[in-house]
Amino acid sequence: MIRKLYDWTMRQASGRYAWWVLAAVAFIESSVFPIPPDVLLIPMVLAARAAAWRIALVATLASVAGGLLGYAIGYGFMDTLGQPILEFYGKAEAFESLAARFNAMGGWAVLIAGVTPFPYKVITIFSGATHLDLWLFLGVSMLARALRFFVLAALLWKFGAPIRAFIERWLGLLFTLFVVLLIGGFYVLRYL
């Protein structure tokens, strides 16, 4: 099933509605869809390198809007469905403790999920469930998704098709290493 979704998504990259499909995929990927918008963004930028920045902007804005849907899902269903289940199992207090710990570091979680291969949708939903500050969520989501999509677009714009294999194989790992180094740098500065 995932392969069929992937193949369909790739066919859409060259279709006449590619921009709308990119926006839709970026939007729903942030809350439920398993295929990341990168699979559309890459061939679209390669086909129209002059439009790389507009393509990255569409992916960023649609992804953050979809992140708001994920936040709303977590916010709404946690109160109506999740809380009674936690209370039934006697885990309501444990969730409150987890939510407090998450919210203390929630901005970092959103940043990490927004730029790395970790499913962003998990963090958007969990952010809503724990009632992470909405403005913090929006600001960090915008930063993280813009960083991811604009770096991807910049590499494709600069190097074209030869960089595609490198991006598909290594970019997720490089973003993960970047985040680890960023967090490590803050940790070192704080505790030196």
LUMTIKE-361505 format. One record per residue: x, y, z of N, C-alpha, C in turn. Coordinates in Angstrom, 2 decimals, decimal comma, padded with zeros to 5 digits. Last residue first. Layout:
LUMTIKE-361505
X; Y; Z; X; Y; Z; X; Y; Z
...
end
This chain:
LUMTIKE-361505
029,38; 024,38; 031,02; 030,84; 024,57; 031,12; 031,23; 025,42; 032,28
026,66; 024,10; 030,59; 027,26; 023,39; 031,72; 028,78; 023,49; 031,78
025,97; 025,65; 028,34; 025,23; 025,80; 029,59; 025,97; 025,22; 030,78
027,67; 024,80; 026,32; 027,69; 026,20; 026,75; 027,03; 026,39; 028,11
026,81; 022,10; 026,14; 028,19; 022,42; 026,52; 028,27; 023,86; 027,03
024,16; 022,49; 025,27; 024,44; 021,77; 026,52; 025,83; 022,12; 027,04
024,52; 023,73; 022,81; 023,80; 024,44; 023,89; 024,09; 023,80; 025,24
025,88; 021,61; 021,51; 026,52; 022,91; 021,69; 025,86; 023,71; 022,79
023,90; 019,62; 021,50; 025,15; 019,40; 022,23; 025,88; 020,70; 022,50
022,08; 020,83; 019,78; 021,69; 020,59; 021,17; 022,94; 020,37; 022,03
023,73; 020,82; 017,45; 023,12; 022,05; 017,96; 022,76; 021,91; 019,44
024,34; 018,10; 017,13; 025,41; 019,06; 017,38; 024,88; 020,37; 017,95
021,73; 017,14; 016,67; 022,51; 016,62; 017,80; 023,63; 017,59; 018,15
021,12; 018,55; 014,32; 020,33; 018,79; 015,54; 021,09; 018,30; 016,77
023,05; 017,46; 012,56; 022,99; 018,90; 012,81; 022,26; 019,19; 014,12
022,26; 014,76; 012,55; 023,56; 015,14; 013,14; 023,62; 016,62; 013,45
019,81; 015,10; 011,21; 019,83; 014,54; 012,56; 021,14; 014,91; 013,26
020,69; 016,05; 008,74; 019,84; 016,91; 009,56; 019,85; 016,42; 011,01
022,12; 013,73; 007,94; 022,82; 015,00; 008,15; 022,00; 015,98; 008,98
020,03; 011,87; 007,72; 021,10; 011,65; 008,70; 021,85; 012,95; 008,99
018,62; 013,07; 005,61; 017,98; 012,83; 006,91; 019,01; 012,65; 008,01
020,53; 012,99; 003,50; 020,09; 014,27; 004,07; 019,42; 014,11; 005,44
021,29; 010,52; 002,32; 022,02; 011,04; 003,47; 021,44; 012,28; 004,13
019,62; 009,65; 000,15; 020,29; 008,69; 001,02; 020,77; 009,30; 002,34
018,55; 011,84; -001,10; 017,64; 010,74; -000,74; 018,30; 009,76; 000,22
020,92; 013,33; -001,50; 019,83; 013,83; -000,66; 018,96; 012,69; -000,18
022,34; 011,68; -003,30; 022,92; 012,04; -002,01; 021,82; 012,48; -001,04
020,58; 011,66; -005,47; 020,89; 010,40; -004,78; 021,47; 010,67; -003,39
020,63; 014,50; -006,16; 019,41; 013,78; -005,77; 019,69; 012,50; -004,98
022,80; 015,73; -007,23; 022,71; 015,70; -005,76; 021,53; 014,86; -005,27
022,46; 015,67; -010,03; 023,51; 014,85; -009,40; 023,40; 014,75; -007,87
020,31; 017,58; -010,60; 020,06; 016,14; -010,51; 021,18; 015,34; -009,84
021,51; 020,52; -008,83; 020,66; 019,82; -009,79; 020,55; 018,33; -009,53
022,95; 022,27; -007,21; 023,65; 021,12; -007,80; 022,82; 020,31; -008,80
021,20; 024,45; -006,53; 022,63; 024,65; -006,77; 023,26; 023,52; -007,58
018,69; 023,31; -006,22; 018,87; 024,47; -007,10; 020,33; 024,62; -007,50
019,20; 021,34; -004,32; 018,74; 020,95; -005,65; 018,93; 022,09; -006,65
019,95; 022,95; -002,16; 020,87; 021,94; -002,68; 020,49; 021,53; -004,10
017,59; 024,46; -001,86; 018,86; 025,13; -002,18; 019,87; 024,14; -002,76
015,69; 022,51; -001,15; 015,52; 023,26; -002,40; 016,84; 023,92; -002,82
016,81; 021,77; 001,36; 016,61; 020,78; 000,30; 016,51; 021,48; -001,07
016,59; 024,21; 002,68; 017,91; 023,60; 002,49; 017,84; 022,58; 001,36
013,80; 024,52; 002,62; 014,63; 025,47; 001,91; 016,06; 024,96; 001,72
012,87; 022,34; 004,18; 012,50; 022,44; 002,78; 013,37; 023,43; 001,99
014,18; 022,71; 006,76; 014,20; 021,44; 006,02; 013,96; 021,65; 004,53
013,60; 025,38; 007,42; 014,97; 024,91; 007,36; 015,05; 023,64; 006,50
010,81; 025,27; 007,45; 011,49; 026,12; 006,48; 012,93; 025,67; 006,31
010,43; 023,54; 009,61; 009,99; 023,12; 008,28; 010,63; 023,97; 007,20
011,59; 025,09; 011,72; 012,06; 023,74; 011,39; 011,68; 023,33; 009,98
010,13; 027,54; 011,71; 011,58; 027,52; 011,59; 012,06; 026,15; 011,09
007,50; 026,58; 012,07; 007,84; 027,39; 010,89; 009,35; 027,37; 010,65
007,78; 025,30; 014,55; 007,38; 024,54; 013,36; 007,76; 025,29; 012,09
008,37; 027,45; 016,19; 009,40; 026,44; 015,98; 009,06; 025,58; 014,76
005,90; 028,87; 015,97; 007,18; 029,49; 015,65; 008,26; 028,47; 015,35
003,94; 026,96; 016,82; 003,91; 027,58; 015,48; 005,27; 028,15; 015,08
004,80; 026,38; 019,48; 004,64; 025,32; 018,48; 004,69; 025,90; 017,06
004,58; 028,92; 020,60; 005,88; 028,25; 020,56; 005,86; 027,17; 019,48
001,84; 029,25; 020,34; 002,74; 030,18; 019,65; 004,15; 029,61; 019,55
000,81; 027,16; 021,97; 000,53; 027,18; 020,54; 001,49; 028,09; 019,78
002,43; 025,26; 024,35; 002,09; 026,63; 023,97; 001,97; 026,72; 022,44
001,01; 022,03; 024,53; 002,21; 022,85; 024,34; 001,76; 024,23; 023,88
-000,93; 020,15; 025,29; -001,24; 021,60; 025,33; 000,03; 022,45; 025,33
-000,59; 017,55; 024,84; 000,02; 018,06; 026,07; -000,21; 019,56; 026,25
-001,89; 017,29; 022,40; -002,36; 016,49; 023,54; -001,81; 017,03; 024,86
-000,34; 018,94; 020,75; -001,72; 019,30; 021,06; -002,23; 018,57; 022,29
002,01; 017,42; 020,74; 002,04; 018,82; 021,20; 000,64; 019,30; 021,56
001,15; 015,06; 019,56; 001,53; 015,05; 020,98; 001,58; 016,46; 021,55
000,75; 016,00; 016,94; -000,38; 015,46; 017,71; -000,07; 015,47; 019,21
003,35; 016,77; 016,27; 002,25; 017,73; 016,16; 001,06; 017,27; 017,01
004,83; 014,42; 016,69; 005,05; 015,56; 017,57; 003,92; 016,59; 017,46
003,82; 012,85; 014,62; 003,77; 012,35; 016,00; 003,90; 013,53; 016,97
004,43; 014,31; 012,31; 003,03; 014,16; 012,71; 002,90; 013,68; 014,16
007,14; 013,97; 011,90; 006,67; 015,26; 012,41; 005,25; 015,14; 012,95
009,00; 011,18; 012,43; 007,69; 011,62; 011,93; 007,18; 012,89; 012,64
012,42; 011,85; 011,78; 011,41; 011,48; 012,78; 010,05; 012,00; 012,31
014,28; 012,91; 009,99; 013,32; 011,92; 009,48; 012,27; 011,46; 010,51
014,33; 016,44; 011,00; 014,89; 015,10; 010,86; 013,86; 014,14; 010,26
012,91; 018,80; 011,30; 014,02; 018,77; 010,35; 014,60; 017,38; 010,12
010,79; 018,38; 013,11; 010,57; 019,19; 011,91; 011,68; 019,10; 010,88
011,80; 017,01; 015,25; 010,88; 016,31; 014,36; 010,68; 017,06; 013,05
013,37; 019,13; 016,34; 013,98; 017,86; 015,92; 013,08; 017,13; 014,94
011,39; 021,08; 016,88; 012,51; 021,37; 016,00; 013,11; 020,08; 015,45
009,79; 019,70; 018,73; 009,20; 020,16; 017,46; 010,30; 020,45; 016,46
011,65; 019,34; 020,79; 011,02; 018,18; 020,15; 010,43; 018,55; 018,80
012,19; 021,99; 021,50; 013,25; 021,16; 020,93; 012,67; 019,95; 020,21
009,71; 022,70; 022,55; 010,24; 023,41; 021,39; 011,34; 022,62; 020,70
009,47; 021,02; 024,83; 008,66; 020,81; 023,63; 009,15; 021,51; 022,39
010,51; 020,97; 027,33; 011,46; 020,81; 026,23; 010,75; 020,70; 024,88
008,28; 021,33; 028,86; 009,49; 022,03; 029,26; 010,53; 022,01; 028,14
006,50; 019,57; 027,72; 006,30; 021,00; 027,49; 007,51; 021,83; 027,92
007,46; 017,13; 028,74; 007,49; 017,41; 027,30; 007,39; 018,91; 027,04
006,95; 017,43; 031,48; 008,34; 017,27; 031,02; 008,45; 017,59; 029,53
004,14; 017,63; 031,36; 004,92; 018,73; 031,93; 006,38; 018,65; 031,48
003,51; 015,12; 030,26; 003,15; 016,35; 029,55; 003,97; 017,54; 030,06
004,36; 013,41; 032,32; 005,00; 013,35; 031,01; 004,73; 014,63; 030,22
002,51; 014,20; 034,29; 003,94; 014,34; 034,54; 004,72; 014,33; 033,22
000,14; 013,47; 033,01; 000,35; 014,86; 033,39; 001,83; 015,13; 033,65
000,51; 010,70; 032,85; 000,48; 011,51; 031,61; 000,72; 012,97; 031,93
000,36; 010,04; 035,54; 001,60; 009,76; 034,81; 001,64; 010,57; 033,51
-002,28; 010,73; 036,09; -001,21; 011,49; 036,71; 000,12; 011,27; 036,00
-003,61; 008,77; 034,55; -003,82; 010,19; 034,27; -002,71; 011,04; 034,86
-003,61; 006,05; 034,89; -002,39; 006,66; 034,38; -002,54; 008,16; 034,10
-005,68; 004,27; 035,40; -004,98; 004,89; 036,51; -003,69; 005,59; 036,11
-007,19; 003,35; 033,33; -006,00; 002,57; 033,68; -005,19; 003,18; 034,82
-009,11; 005,36; 033,27; -009,52; 003,97; 033,45; -008,34; 003,11; 033,90
-007,55; 007,60; 032,65; -008,17; 007,50; 033,97; -008,59; 006,07; 034,27
-006,87; 007,02; 029,99; -005,82; 007,13; 031,00; -006,39; 006,98; 032,41
-009,46; 007,13; 028,91; -008,70; 005,88; 028,84; -007,59; 005,90; 029,89
-010,19; 009,82; 029,34; -010,94; 008,74; 029,98; -010,20; 007,40; 029,97
-008,08; 011,06; 027,70; -008,15; 011,23; 029,15; -008,99; 010,15; 029,84
-008,66; 010,35; 024,97; -007,46; 009,91; 025,67; -007,55; 009,97; 027,17
-011,16; 011,57; 024,29; -010,95; 010,13; 024,20; -009,78; 009,65; 025,06
-011,24; 014,32; 024,89; -012,48; 013,57; 024,75; -012,29; 012,06; 024,77
-008,59; 015,22; 025,18; -009,59; 015,56; 026,19; -010,82; 014,65; 026,11
-007,44; 014,15; 022,89; -006,88; 013,83; 024,21; -007,91; 014,10; 025,29
-008,81; 015,22; 020,76; -009,03; 013,82; 021,10; -008,43; 013,43; 022,43
-007,95; 017,97; 020,76; -009,36; 017,58; 020,86; -009,57; 016,15; 021,32
-005,11; 017,89; 020,64; -005,80; 018,71; 021,63; -007,23; 018,21; 021,85
-004,59; 016,24; 018,44; -004,09; 015,89; 019,77; -004,84; 016,62; 020,87
-005,90; 017,78; 016,45; -006,28; 016,37; 016,69; -005,84; 015,96; 018,09
-004,48; 020,18; 016,61; -005,92; 020,15; 016,95; -006,40; 018,73; 017,22
-001,98; 019,29; 015,71; -002,11; 019,87; 017,05; -003,57; 019,80; 017,51
-002,70; 018,61; 013,08; -002,20; 017,59; 014,01; -002,32; 018,04; 015,45
-003,36; 021,18; 012,18; -004,39; 020,13; 012,21; -003,97; 019,03; 013,17
-000,84; 022,35; 012,39; -001,94; 022,87; 013,22; -003,09; 021,88; 013,30
000,44; 020,92; 010,41; 000,86; 020,73; 011,80; -000,18; 021,26; 012,78
-000,74; 022,05; 008,20; -001,08; 020,67; 008,55; -000,67; 020,33; 009,97
000,62; 024,48; 008,34; -000,86; 024,46; 008,46; -001,33; 023,06; 008,82
003,19; 023,50; 007,88; 002,89; 024,13; 009,17; 001,37; 024,19; 009,39
002,84; 022,57; 005,24; 003,23; 021,65; 006,31; 002,92; 022,22; 007,69
002,23; 024,90; 003,84; 001,23; 023,83; 003,91; 001,55; 022,85; 005,04
004,64; 026,33; 004,19; 003,37; 026,87; 004,69; 002,31; 025,78; 004,83
006,54; 024,51; 002,98; 006,67; 024,99; 004,36; 005,32; 025,45; 004,92
005,63; 024,17; 000,34; 005,79; 023,01; 001,22; 005,83; 023,43; 002,68
005,77; 026,86; -000,52; 004,48; 026,15; -000,52; 004,55; 024,95; 000,42
008,57; 027,27; -000,28; 007,63; 028,07; 000,51; 006,26; 027,39; 000,59
009,60; 025,47; -002,14; 009,93; 025,29; -000,72; 008,96; 026,07; 000,17
008,54; 026,69; -004,45; 008,16; 025,32; -004,12; 008,43; 025,05; -002,64
009,87; 029,14; -004,37; 008,40; 029,12; -004,26; 007,91; 027,72; -003,89
012,48; 028,24; -004,74; 012,13; 028,93; -003,49; 010,62; 028,97; -003,30
012,44; 026,99; -007,33; 012,82; 026,25; -006,12; 012,34; 026,91; -004,84
011,99; 027,91; -009,85; 010,87; 028,00; -008,91; 011,19; 027,34; -007,56
014,21; 027,26; -011,29; 013,96; 028,69; -011,04; 012,84; 028,90; -010,02
013,96; 024,51; -011,64; 014,91; 025,02; -010,65; 014,69; 026,49; -010,34
011,93; 022,40; -012,36; 011,79; 023,87; -012,47; 012,67; 024,53; -011,42
012,71; 019,79; -011,97; 012,04; 020,12; -013,23; 011,94; 021,63; -013,44
013,79; 019,87; -009,42; 014,65; 019,46; -010,53; 014,03; 019,84; -011,88
011,50; 020,56; -008,01; 012,60; 021,52; -008,08; 013,53; 021,15; -009,23
010,01; 018,18; -008,41; 009,47; 019,47; -008,84; 010,58; 020,51; -008,97
011,53; 016,13; -007,27; 011,38; 016,18; -008,73; 010,82; 017,51; -009,23
011,43; 017,20; -004,47; 012,67; 016,91; -005,20; 012,46; 016,93; -006,72
008,71; 017,40; -003,70; 009,55; 018,59; -003,79; 010,78; 018,33; -004,65
007,83; 014,77; -003,52; 007,30; 015,65; -004,56; 008,22; 016,84; -004,78
009,30; 013,82; -001,42; 009,24; 013,01; -002,64; 008,62; 013,77; -003,80
008,85; 015,67; 000,62; 010,14; 015,68; -000,06; 010,10; 014,91; -001,38
006,55; 015,16; 002,01; 006,46; 016,01; 000,82; 007,76; 016,09; 000,03
006,38; 011,65; 002,99; 006,81; 013,04; 003,19; 006,74; 013,85; 001,90
003,68; 009,53; 003,56; 004,67; 009,91; 002,56; 005,08; 011,37; 002,77
001,60; 009,03; 005,41; 002,93; 008,45; 005,64; 004,02; 008,89; 004,68
-000,58; 011,45; 006,93; -000,11; 010,80; 005,71; 001,31; 010,26; 005,88
-001,27; 012,95; 009,33; -001,66; 011,55; 009,15; -000,97; 010,81; 008,01
000,01; 015,47; 009,78; -000,88; 014,91; 010,80; -001,22; 013,44; 010,58
001,68; 016,21; 007,78; 001,97; 016,75; 009,11; 001,04; 016,21; 010,19
000,58; 015,26; 005,49; 001,72; 014,53; 006,05; 002,01; 014,99; 007,47
-001,30; 017,15; 004,76; -001,77; 015,95; 005,46; -000,63; 015,10; 006,02
000,46; 019,22; 003,71; -000,55; 019,48; 004,75; -000,91; 018,20; 005,50
001,95; 017,95; 001,75; 002,65; 018,59; 002,87; 001,69; 018,83; 004,04
-000,17; 017,19; 000,05; 000,67; 016,17; 000,68; 001,41; 016,75; 001,89
-001,17; 019,75; -000,69; -002,03; 018,77; -000,01; -001,20; 017,71; 000,71
001,08; 020,90; -001,94; 000,47; 021,55; -000,77; -000,38; 020,56; 000,01
001,43; 019,03; -004,04; 002,49; 019,27; -003,05; 001,91; 019,89; -001,78
-000,99; 019,42; -005,37; -000,72; 018,11; -004,76; 000,38; 018,25; -003,72
-000,61; 022,02; -006,26; -001,72; 021,73; -005,35; -001,51; 020,39; -004,64
001,61; 021,62; -007,93; 001,70; 022,56; -006,81; 000,61; 022,29; -005,78
000,60; 019,74; -009,86; 001,70; 019,38; -008,95; 001,78; 020,31; -007,73
-001,30; 019,62; -011,80; -001,72; 020,09; -010,47; -000,64; 019,84; -009,42
-000,15; 018,49; -013,99; -000,51; 019,90; -014,07; -000,96; 020,48; -012,72
002,60; 016,34; -012,92; 001,26; 016,65; -013,41; 000,95; 018,13; -013,39
004,90; 015,57; -011,75; 005,01; 016,13; -013,09; 003,65; 016,48; -013,69
004,09; 014,64; -009,28; 005,14; 015,67; -009,33; 005,27; 016,30; -010,72
002,39; 012,50; -009,56; 001,80; 013,82; -009,40; 002,82; 014,94; -009,54
004,06; 010,31; -009,53; 003,39; 010,67; -010,79; 002,83; 012,08; -010,72
004,72; 010,27; -006,79; 005,74; 010,59; -007,78; 005,13; 010,98; -009,13
002,25; 009,47; -005,70; 002,82; 010,76; -005,35; 003,86; 011,19; -006,38
002,05; 006,88; -006,75; 001,04; 007,90; -007,10; 001,59; 009,30; -006,85
004,25; 005,69; -005,45; 004,21; 005,77; -006,92; 003,21; 006,83; -007,38
003,39; 005,93; -002,75; 004,63; 006,56; -003,21; 004,61; 006,75; -004,73
001,09; 004,36; -002,79; 001,00; 005,78; -002,44; 002,24; 006,53; -002,93
002,28; 001,90; -003,42; 001,30; 002,48; -004,33; 001,13; 003,98; -004,07
003,88; 001,54; -001,14; 004,52; 001,65; -002,46; 003,56; 002,28; -003,47
001,93; 001,27; 000,82; 002,83; 002,42; 000,88; 003,49; 002,63; -000,48
000,82; -001,20; 000,00; 000,00; 000,00; 000,00; 000,87; 001,27; 000,00
end
